[in-house]
């Protein structure tokens, strides 16, 4: 930063209330559910927490996720609010809380008062409607040269208002034709071979149009 640029210092750090420490997890981190007591809203915080031996190697991918999320502003893409970087390759991303289901579970669910209370207060989508929202979201992502690279059930959510949300850009990248693929630190693991996160159909060597 140039010396003549003014730096704005905030005197007080923001405090959040932890509601759920195990909301989700991935290859490079975990997500927790937080509440902002001042505005009484829920947020999701993603903590960068890969295996210790990979912490520095993949930190640039964590930074890339932040850049991607700030580049995208679309109703079908998870919204970012802020990020916090710490020493020793640590950091957090503060995002919107999506109150809904993963797409595979949603497709099996029959609306019921027992599960959701007042069914009339929720917008239920057909698979065609979900598909059209996904097309809209992915067209928008492509327009900005972003490649998600981790599309699977757990990364597509449908909230209770009937909005489809694409989440988790942790191994995404912004296309740059001037950079060779060999410079991509995730190139050798992008297919997650041997990973516990691979779908069951992969291990069974069975994949068809019914498997998303």
Secondary structure by P-SEA (a helix, b strand, c coil): ccccbbbbbbcccbbbbbccccccccccbbbbbbbcccccbbbbbbbbcccccccccaaaaaaaaaaaaaacccccccccccccccccccbbbbbbbbccccaaaaaacccccccccccccbbbbcaaaaaaaaaaaaaaaaaacccccccccccccccccbbbbbcccccccccccccccccccccccccccccccccccccccccccccc
